[in-house]
Amino acid sequence: MAHASRPIRGMRSFVDPFARIMVGWDGSHDSAHALQVAAELSEGLGAEVVVVAVLPVPDGETREDMEQETAGHRRQTTTAISSAVSGEAHIRVEFLEADRASEALADYAEGQGCGLLVLGRHGLDRAIHPRAGGVTERLVRHASCPVLVVSGRGDRHAGVPGG
Amino acid sequence: MFKRILVGFDGSAPSVEALRTAVLLAGRLGGEVAVVEVVPRGGAPRADGSGEATIAEAARSGVRCSLEVVEGPRPSEVLASHLVEHGYDLLVVGRQGNGAEEAQHAGAGTPQRGQRERPGRDLGSVARQLVEKATFPVLVVGAPASGG
């Protein structure tokens, strides 16, 4: 069963590190830009793009409520992701349910052998908790693969970080 | 995309890994790599040749690669200015540097070799500044996992 896709221990140096690019999606403008960058990069690298959205754990009272809530979140997210990227890009969308997005995304990236993680610089959490450091900074600290951080307004060659 | 890649290098294990990752990306994307080592004003570049050795390795893989030593007070600002001035489109840095870089450079003088940031999953001051404030793409690379 699926012998071809089983990772081979000790053969790591022969594995393409950029075969799978993961994008952390939170619906922010920056994460939409991250998806666009990943889609463009994937063409040059011949990589697969996996967009991972962390949905809140549903808090409905009945199982039916929770299922409806989850289905609604998934529909909205899928629509937003589709409109953020051109129809030609080959992307796969995955949903995780977790309270801590950074941990869920880091675990997913490691478990799925993602070689590159692309994130928006300022996500939605930043708007709510501007001084909390944010999901992006936590992932830069904890991800097991390189993390590419991009800005949604279109990165420009203007900014020199100061102070 | 990302044809002109700038690497901030200080000889630390994560910065060597950053350089390797940049060379790998450039090789795949048909790009070139410029390596910049930022030293405090009047400071000397690292003499251990780790930059040159890694660049020689890169050259063997067919990627155009250059090394420049630039003086300046804060590495994150020097790297950002360099990127803007020379029109690079991606900055690659290690997750942690060789020491408390920003403070060390701001104070100028001789780098204190013994002073190191805690290895592991901490974020160095240079990477942190760039992740938070840069207005261009920044790729942050950790040291390779031991035994991997």
Interface residues (C-beta under 8 A of the other chain):
Chain A: R12 P17 F18 V37 E40 L41 G44 L45 R121 T136 E137 V140 R141 H142 A143 S144 P146 V147 L148 V149 V150 S151 D155 R156 H157 A158 G159 V160 P161 G162
Chain B: M1 F2 T21 L24 L25 R28 L29 G30 S76 E77 A80 S81 L83 V84 G87 R95 R121 D122 L123 A127 R128 Q129 L130 V131 E132 K133 A134 T135 F136 P137 V138 L139 V140 V141 G142 A145 G148
